[in-house]
Amino acid sequence: MKFLAVVAPLVLLAIASVFAAVEWISADRAARAMEDKLQRVLAIQSQVLADPLWNLAREQVELVADAILIDTDVVGLVVRDDRGLFLSSSRIDETEGLQTGQVDIVFDDGGQREPEVIGSLEISLDGSRLIAERNER
C-alpha cells in the first residue's frame, strides 16, 4: 500500500509532464509555421507588387492586394509607396494572436540599374486558428 502511495503520484506526474511537453512542442511548432508562412508571403508578394508599384498601376496594386486577402489567414495588409502614402489598405481591429510583418518592396529591373526601394508591404496573419487548436488539444 505504501508502494502505491509513492508510485501512483510519480506516475501521474510523469504522465502530466509528457502531455505538457507534447503540448509545448506542438504550440511552438505551430507558431514557427505561422511565422514562416508570414515571411514567405511577405517575400513573394513584395516581389509581385514591385512591377505594378514601379509603373504606378494602382489598379494592379489593388488586384494583387485583393488576391493576397483571399488567404483566410491574412486578415490585413497595407501597401505604401516610397513616400509612405497608402496605396492599398485593409485593416481589422487587433485580435488575439495577430502576427504582423513588414518588408520593403524593391524594384530590380535585372541589372540595368541598382535595385531601388519603392515602397513597403505590411501583412497581418490571424493566429486565432492556432489558439483554437491549442484549446482543442
C-alpha positions, 0 to 999 in steps of 0.5 A: 500500500505504501508502494502505491502511495509513492508510485501512483503520484510519480506516475501521474506526474510523469504522465502530466509532464509528457502531455505538457511537453507534447503540448509545448512542442506542438504550440511552438511548432505551430507558431514557427509555421505561422511565422514562416508562412508570414515571411514567405508571403511577405517575400513573394508578394513584395516581389509581385507588387514591385512591377505594378508599384514601379509603373504606378498601376494602382489598379494592379496594386489593388488586384494583387492586394485583393488576391493576397486577402483571399488567404483566410489567414491574412486578415490585413495588409497595407501597401505604401509607396516610397513616400509612405502614402497608402496605396492599398489598405485593409485593416481589422481591429487587433485580435488575439494572436495577430502576427504582423510583418513588414518588408520593403518592396524593391524594384530590380529591373535585372541589372540595368540599374541598382535595385531601388526601394519603392515602397513597403508591404505590411501583412497581418496573419490571424493566429486565432486558428492556432489558439483554437487548436491549442484549446482543442488539444 
